[in-house]
Amino acid sequence: MHATQHLTGYAATGAAILALALAGCGSSGGSGSGGSAGAPAAVTTSTTLMTAKVGKVGTVVTDGKGYVLYRFDADSVHPTKVSCYGTCAVVWPAATVKGSVTVKGIDKKLVSTVKRSDGTSQLTLAGWPLYRYAKDDEPKEAYGQGVDGTWWAVTPTGARATATTSSGSTGGSGY
């Protein structure tokens, strides 16, 4: 009976984690006035943005470790506005920086930052705030491509990446 209680506890914990993750993926995450954001991605004193060829999505922007960066259709460019906070930011952590940004294969004039409600500086490309996807466990994975029809790997010009092949899905919801 003791083992059954442990299994029940683990199942409840797993269900709670899944519910939080799913809640962060569907909408824009509210008005952005929710105060504290989720944990930022890599907060460093310097960051490198570079390009990489990633299967099924083409040439996209990655961070210095090779992790694909994404843009979110619910954000805006003119003016730049971040709309992924709270549970959304747990699944889609902001690509933040403290200090300088180096670029390789990207026009430096397109790279900037925007202040988040928690005071951190989020990287932008052509005005689009940049994010990582929590389910990309390895460099050059693009499981976030096309999630909910609103999340897209970002190209070096800030555009949405599009699939380079017409076969199968480019990531789906990732759930």
C-alpha positions as CSV (number, residue, x, y, z in Angstrom):
1,M,0.0,0.0,0.0
2,H,2.9,2.4,0.7
3,A,4.2,2.0,-2.9
4,T,0.7,2.8,-4.2
5,Q,0.7,6.1,-2.2
6,H,4.1,7.1,-3.7
7,L,2.9,6.3,-7.3
8,T,-0.3,8.4,-6.7
9,G,1.9,11.3,-5.4
10,Y,4.2,11.1,-8.5
11,A,1.2,11.0,-10.8
12,A,-0.3,14.1,-9.2
13,T,3.0,16.0,-9.4
14,G,3.4,15.0,-13.0
15,A,-0.1,16.2,-13.8
16,A,0.5,19.5,-12.1
17,I,3.7,20.1,-14.1
18,L,2.0,19.2,-17.4
19,A,-0.9,21.6,-16.6
20,L,1.5,24.4,-16.0
21,A,3.4,23.7,-19.2
22,L,0.2,23.5,-21.3
23,A,-1.1,26.7,-19.8
24,G,1.9,28.6,-21.0
25,C,1.6,27.6,-24.6
26,G,-1.8,28.6,-25.8
27,S,-2.2,32.3,-25.4
28,S,-0.2,35.4,-25.3
29,G,0.3,35.1,-21.6
30,G,-1.9,38.1,-20.8
31,S,-1.2,41.8,-20.9
32,G,2.3,41.6,-19.7
33,S,1.6,43.4,-16.5
34,G,1.9,40.2,-14.5
35,G,5.0,41.2,-12.6
36,S,7.7,38.6,-12.5
37,A,8.5,36.5,-15.5
38,G,9.6,33.0,-15.7
39,A,13.3,32.1,-15.4
40,P,15.2,33.8,-18.2
41,A,17.3,31.7,-20.6
42,A,21.0,32.3,-20.4
43,V,21.8,35.5,-18.6
44,T,25.4,36.3,-19.3
45,T,27.7,39.3,-19.5
46,S,28.1,38.7,-23.2
47,T,26.1,36.8,-25.8
48,T,26.8,35.5,-29.3
49,L,24.0,35.2,-31.9
50,M,24.9,33.2,-34.9
51,T,23.3,31.3,-37.8
52,A,23.1,27.5,-38.2
53,K,21.4,25.2,-40.7
54,V,18.8,23.2,-38.9
55,G,17.0,20.2,-40.5
56,K,13.5,20.9,-41.8
57,V,13.6,24.6,-40.9
58,G,16.6,25.9,-42.8
59,T,19.1,28.6,-41.7
60,V,18.1,30.1,-38.4
61,V,19.5,32.1,-35.6
62,T,21.0,30.3,-32.6
63,D,22.6,31.4,-29.3
64,G,26.3,30.9,-28.7
65,K,25.7,27.3,-27.6
66,G,23.8,26.5,-30.8
67,Y,20.2,26.5,-29.4
68,V,17.6,27.7,-31.8
69,L,15.9,31.0,-31.1
70,Y,12.2,31.7,-31.7
71,R,9.8,34.6,-32.3
72,F,6.2,34.8,-31.1
73,D,3.4,36.1,-33.3
74,A,1.6,37.6,-30.2
75,D,4.6,40.0,-29.7
76,S,4.7,43.2,-31.7
77,V,7.5,45.0,-33.6
78,H,6.4,48.6,-34.0
79,P,6.8,49.3,-31.1
80,T,8.6,46.2,-29.8
81,K,6.3,44.5,-27.2
82,V,6.9,41.4,-25.2
83,S,3.8,39.3,-24.4
84,C,5.2,36.1,-23.0
85,Y,5.3,36.2,-19.2
86,G,4.4,33.9,-16.3
87,T,3.8,30.3,-17.3
88,C,4.4,31.1,-21.0
89,A,8.0,32.2,-20.0
90,V,8.6,28.8,-18.3
91,V,8.1,27.0,-21.6
92,W,9.5,29.8,-23.7
93,P,12.3,31.5,-21.7
94,A,13.4,34.9,-22.9
95,A,16.8,35.1,-24.5
96,T,18.3,37.7,-22.2
97,V,21.6,39.4,-22.0
98,K,23.6,41.6,-19.6
99,G,26.4,43.3,-21.5
100,S,27.5,43.0,-25.1
101,V,26.2,41.0,-28.1
102,T,28.4,39.6,-30.8
103,V,26.9,38.4,-34.1
104,K,28.1,35.9,-36.7
105,G,26.2,35.9,-40.0
106,I,23.6,38.4,-38.8
107,D,23.4,42.1,-39.5
108,K,24.4,43.8,-36.1
109,K,22.0,46.7,-37.0
110,L,19.1,44.3,-36.6
111,V,20.0,43.2,-33.1
112,S,18.8,45.1,-30.0
113,T,17.1,44.6,-26.7
114,V,13.8,45.4,-25.0
115,K,13.2,45.7,-21.3
116,R,11.0,43.1,-19.7
117,S,8.6,43.8,-16.8
118,D,11.1,42.2,-14.5
119,G,13.9,44.6,-15.6
120,T,15.9,42.1,-17.6
121,S,17.0,42.9,-21.2
122,Q,15.6,40.6,-23.8
123,L,17.4,40.2,-27.1
124,T,15.5,41.3,-30.2
125,L,16.1,40.7,-33.9
126,A,14.5,43.1,-36.4
127,G,12.3,44.2,-33.5
128,W,11.1,40.7,-32.6
129,P,11.8,39.6,-29.0
130,L,13.7,36.3,-29.0
131,Y,13.1,33.1,-27.0
132,R,14.3,29.6,-26.4
133,Y,12.0,26.6,-26.3
134,A,12.3,24.5,-23.1
135,K,11.9,21.2,-25.0
136,D,14.9,21.8,-27.2
137,D,17.4,19.7,-25.2
138,E,20.2,19.8,-27.7
139,P,21.8,22.4,-30.0
140,K,20.1,22.6,-33.5
141,E,16.8,21.1,-32.3
142,A,13.8,23.0,-33.5
143,Y,10.9,21.3,-31.7
144,G,9.3,24.7,-31.1
145,Q,8.9,25.4,-34.8
146,G,5.2,26.0,-35.5
147,V,3.9,25.4,-32.0
148,D,0.3,26.6,-31.7
149,G,0.8,28.2,-35.1
150,T,2.4,31.2,-33.3
151,W,6.0,30.2,-32.5
152,W,8.6,30.2,-35.2
153,A,12.4,29.7,-35.4
154,V,13.8,33.0,-36.5
155,T,15.9,33.6,-39.6
156,P,18.9,36.0,-39.7
157,T,16.6,38.8,-41.1
158,G,14.0,38.3,-38.3
159,A,11.5,36.5,-40.5
160,R,9.7,33.3,-39.7
161,A,11.6,30.2,-40.7
162,T,9.8,27.9,-43.1
163,A,10.2,24.2,-43.7
164,T,12.7,23.3,-46.3
165,T,10.9,20.0,-47.1
166,S,7.2,19.4,-47.6
167,S,7.2,16.1,-45.8
168,G,5.6,15.7,-42.4
169,S,5.3,18.2,-39.5
170,T,7.9,20.8,-38.6
171,G,7.3,20.3,-34.9
172,G,3.6,20.6,-34.2
173,S,2.7,21.4,-30.6
174,G,5.6,19.5,-29.1
175,Y,3.3,17.8,-26.6
